Amino acid sequence: MIQNPLILLGISLIFAGIPAFIWLYILFNKKLKSKLVIILVFGLGCLTAPFLLGIQVLWEKFPQFDLSHFIEASFSMQSAKYIMLFVLFGAMEEIIKMYVVYFVDKKTLLIRTIGDAIKYSLAAALGFSFAENVYYLYQFWPQINLGELTGMYLFRSVFTACAHMIFSGIFGYYYGIGKFSIDITTQQKLAGESYKTTNFISKIFNISLSHAYQQEMVIKGLFIAIAIHAFYNFLLQFNIVFPIIILVAIGYMYLQYLLSRKAGHLILATDISSKRRSSIAKKDEDVVIELMGLWFKEKKYVDVLHICERLLERDPDNNVVKLFKAQALDRMNEKDTYKKILETVIKSKESLSEDEKVVISRYTEQKEAIKKSSQTLSQIKNPSPQPQTQSMQDKEREDDKSSFDLHLQ
């Protein structure tokens, strides 16, 4: 076995780096624009494991601050002692990984979507896992045989690395929701969703509803991450492999589900200076959004999508409307044929093919021609110009919507 510490450290770095590189490629190979940022977050994540190791060294020198010793002295039952130790170390790891995401976001404002929060949390967790694998390889390489070392290396490279990313990814999701709490709480209120816990936190700490919701989401995400981490450590301690595999597989599928949701890809953080102004009066827009919230509660998702499209033409940077549109698509049945049609029809102008642009252009021309014909007939029947009342405008909007519905059908 290798005895030279520098050579051993170098080999440990190389072998721990192989799975880390593979994971980075699998997760972020399509995110070319943010490659350097991912590497930065990964590098900061690598520093978290030595930081925790340093805390344990300090505990040895100052035992009066040793929390693990305090737990061992406080619990007589072995099972309770194990559980509390797992919770302690799980909490320490998740909090330090959480701080990496918080630090990067606060300094650079990189997180613009909920998906970004998950993505950077995964990178930080992967950095932590890489540093941890280096430590384990360095420690055990001279002590165990090649078969045991290979088994440990493969298990930690696949399941432990994936587990760390799952814990942090779940936290990242809730952190992302909390970051955009103002828009999300507004949308939830209009959709009739209740949040009693948020109201309770707001009253107890005398803070705004959106701030209370943000704190609730961060605490919730951290609690879930710590709980799953502690359970994983418990299974690992007693070498219960099959449930570990199931836990990791379920967590991976859950993260994939979170990343696939359309609401997670909305760009909710934008530069204020580049934000486009609405061409519709705020009072009128608020009335329409309230109506949209009512229809959302009644699960009239198709009607919600129609209103969203029209509002976004007049107010393209309205995050509440974007959330309604994304959630309406998310909540529609995946097997619904109409949803598949809507997902192809409702696109940005940049993503339309030439054929689709031609079809829409023809439809728009026909619609304008019909409108002009109607106005000409109206003028022939009523020569004297009449001011258009609000009810007539409402009828015209309703006719517009019916015409669009018939076109889609």
N, C-alpha and C positions, 0 to 999 in steps of 0.2 A: 504493500500500500504506500501511497505518496505521503511523505512526511514533511517536505518543505512547505511552510505556510503560504508563501507567495505563489508557488506553483499550484497548490491546492485551491487557493482563492481564485486564481485565474481560471482553472478548470471548472470550478463551481459557477463562476460567472458565465462561462460559455454554455455549460449545460442548462443552467437556469434560463439563459437568454433565448435558447432555441424555442421552447414552448411559448415564451412571452412574445417573441416575434411572430410566431404562427397565429396566436390569439389576436395580436394587433392587426395582422393582415386580414384575418377573417372578419373582424368587427369593423375595421375602418378603411379597408382598401378603396372604397368608393368615395370616401370623404377627403379627396385630394386637397381641397382648399384649406382644410383645417389640420393638415398633417403636422405642421410644426407645433400647433397648439396641443394636439393630442400627445406629442412627444414631451412637451413641457409638463402637462398634467401627469403623464406617466412618470417623468423624472421626479416630480414632487411626491408622487405616491411612493416611489422607491425610498424616499427619506423617512416615511412614516414608521416603517418597521424598525430602523435603528433608533428612532426617537423613543418608541415604546420599550425597546431593549435598554435604553439609557435610563428610563424611569425605573425599571426593575433593578438596575445596578445601584441607583440612588436608594431604593428601598433596602438593599442589603447594607448600605452604609448608615442609613437612618431608619432603623426598624420601627421607630415610633410612627412613621408615616406609611408603613407597609399595609396597604388595604387587604392584600391576600392573607397576611398574617392575622389581621383583625377578623376576617371571615372565619379562618380556621379556628380561632380562639372563641368565636361567638356561637358556633354551631357544633353540637355534639354528634348529631346524626351524620353519618358519612355521606348519604345521598343528598341531604340538604346542603352540606358543605360543598360537594361537587357542583351542584346546580348553581349556587351563588358564585362560585369561582368562575364557572363558564359564563355566567351573566356579566361578571366584572370584566373579564378579558375581552368578551365579545363587545361590551359597551366601549371599552377603551379603543379597540380597533376601529369600530364604526364611527366613533366621534372624531378620531384623528383623520380618517379618510373623508369624513364629512367636511372637516375644516379645510381640506385641500380644495374641494369644489367651491366652498364659500369664499375662500381667499382669492382664487382665480377669477371667480365671477365678480367679486367686489372690486378688484383691481383693474379688470379689463372689460367687464360687461360682455363677456363672450356668450353667455347663455341667452339666446333669443327665442328658443322654443322649449317646450317640455321635453322633447326628444333630445335636445342639446344637454339638458341637465342629466338625463340618463346616460348619454354618451360619455360625458366627462367623468361621471361617477364610475363608469366601467373602466376608464383609463386609469383613474387613481387607484382603484382596487387591483387592477392588473399590476401596477407598479409595486403595490404593497406585497402582492403574491410573489412577484419576481424576487424582491429583497428577502422575503421569508424563505424562499426556496434556496437562495444562495447560502443563507445561514444554516439551514438543515443539511445541505450537501456538505458544507465545510465542516460541520460538527460530526456528522455520522460517517463520512467517507472512510476515515481511518479505523472506525470502530466495528462496522458490520460487514458481512460478506457481500460479494457482488450481487447475488440473487436478491437479498433483502434490500440492498441499495437501489437496484433497478426497479423493484416493486414500489418502493417508497417514492422514487423519482417519477414514475409513470402516474401513480395515484395523485401525487401533489400537482403534477403538471396539468392533469386533466380535470379531476374532480375538485380538488381544493381551489385551484385557480378559478374554475367556473363558479364554485360556491361563493368565493369572495366577490366576484362580479355580480352575482345575483343579489347578495345582501346589499351591496352599495347601489346597484341599479334600481332596486325597489325604493331605497331612500331618495335617490336622484329624481325619481318620478314625483314623489311627494314634495321634494324641494322645488321642482319646477312648477308644480301647481301653486305652491305658496308664493313663489316669486311673482306670479301674475295674478295675485289674489284680488286686486281691484276689479279687473275685467271679469274674472271667473265668478266672484261673488255677485256682481251685477247681473251676469247672465243667469246664475242660479236663482236669484231672487225673482227675476222676470219669468223663469220657467216654473216657479212655484215650489222649488225644492227647499225643504226646511233644514236648518242647521242650528239645533238647540245648543250644542256644545260651544259653537262659535259665539252665540249670543251670551252664553254664561261667562266665557273667558273675557268677552268685551266688557261686560258689566263689572266683573270682579276686579280686573286690572285697569279699568277706565281707559280703554284704548278703542280705536275705531274698529268697525266690523271687519274690514279688509285686513287690518293688522292682526286682529285676533285669529282670523282664518289662516293667515300665513303662519303664525306660531303653532296653531293646531296641526297644520299639515307637516311642518318640520318635525314636531314632536312625534306625530303619528308614524311618519316614515322612519324615524330613528328607532322608535319602539319596535316596529315590525322587523327591521333589520337586525336589531339586537336579539330579539326573541328567536328568530330563525337561526342566527349565528350560534346562540347558546345551545339550541337543540342540536345543531350540526356538531358542535364540539362534544356534546354529551354522547352522541352516537359514535363519534370518532374515538372517544376515550375508551369505550367498551368494544371497539372494533366491530360494530354492527354495520357491515358494508352494504348489504342490499337496501335497507331503508335510506342510506346515504345516497345511493344511486337514484332512487325514486325521488327523494327530496330535491336533488340537483336537477333532475329531468323536469319535474313540475315547475320549479323556479325558472328554468330556462324557457319553458313554454309560456309562462306568465309574462316574462320580460318581452318575449317576441310579440305577445298580444299587445302589451303596452306600447311598444315601438310601432306597431302596425296601425294604431288608432290615428285617424285623421286629425283629431284635436291636438295630438302630440307634435304634429309637423307645422302647426300654425306659427308664423313669425309674429309673436306678440310684443316683442321688445324692438322698437324702431327708434331711429334718431329723430328727435322732435323737430329739428330743423328741416328734415326731408319729408315730414308727414304732410300728406295732401289734405287740403281743406275740403269740408263737405259742401256740396252744392245744393243741399236741401236744408231748410230751416230746422234748427234743433228741436223746436216745439213740435213740428210736424213729424220729424224723425222719431222722437220719443213716443208719440202716439202709435206709429206703425210698429215700433219695436215691442210696445206693450201688447199689441194685437198678436204679434208673432209669438211672444211668450205664452199667451193664452192658447194659441194653436199648438204650440209645442207640448203644453200640459195635456192637451186632448189627443196627442200623438198624430196630429195632422202634418206629418213630416214633409210630404210633397208640397203642401201649401207654404210651409216654413221655408223650404228651399227656393221656391219662386220669389217670395218676399226678399230673402237674403240676396239673391242675384240682382234684384232691382235696386235694393239699397246700396249694395257694393258698387254699382255703377255710378251712384251719386256720392258715396262716401267710402272709397276703397280701403281706407285704413281704420275702419271701425272694428275693433277687436271683438266687441260683444256680438256683432253680426257674424263675424268669422266663426266664433265659437258655436253659435246657433247652427250655422250651416254645416260645420264639421260634425257636431253631435247628432244632427238630424240624419246625416249619412251613416254615422256609426251605429245609430239605433235602428235603422231600417233593417229588415231581415235580409241576410246575405243572399238568400235564394230568390228574393223578390226581383222579378224581371224588370220592373220599373226602376229599381235602384241601379241596375246595370246600365239601363238607358240613360239615366240621369248622370251617372259617373262619366259617360262618354260625351253627353251633350253639354254638361256644366263644366267647362274648361276655361282656362285663361286664354286670351287671344294669342299669346305666344305659343301655346301647346296645340293649337288647332292645325289640322292638316289643310292643304290647299282645297281639297274637295269639300271639307267641312265649312271652310270660309265661304265658298261659292254658294253652298246650300243656305247658310245663314244670311248671306247678302241678298239672295233671291227672295227669301222669306221677308226680310226687312223691306225690300222694294215693294213687294206685293202689299205688305201691311200699310206702307205709306200711301200707295196708290188708292187702296180701299178707303183710307182715312180722308184723303183729298176729295174722292168722289162723294163721300158722305157729307163733307162740308159744303161742296158745290150744290148738292141736292137740297141741303138745309137752307142755303142762301136763296135758292129759287123759290122755295116754299115760303120763306120768311125774309122778304127783301130788307126790312129794317133790321139793322144789327142789334142783337140782344146781348146784354152782358151774361157771361157764362156763370151760372150759379154754382155753389159748392156741390149741390146734389148732382148736377150734370157732370162735373169733374169726376165725382166719385163713380158715376155710371160708366164714364169713359175708361177709368182705371179698371173697373170690373170687366168691361168688354175686352180690354187689353189682355187681362189675365186669362179670360175664357178662350181668346184666340190663341194664346200661347199654349194653353192646355191642349187644345185641339191639334195644334201643330205637333206637340210631343207624342200624342196618341197616334 
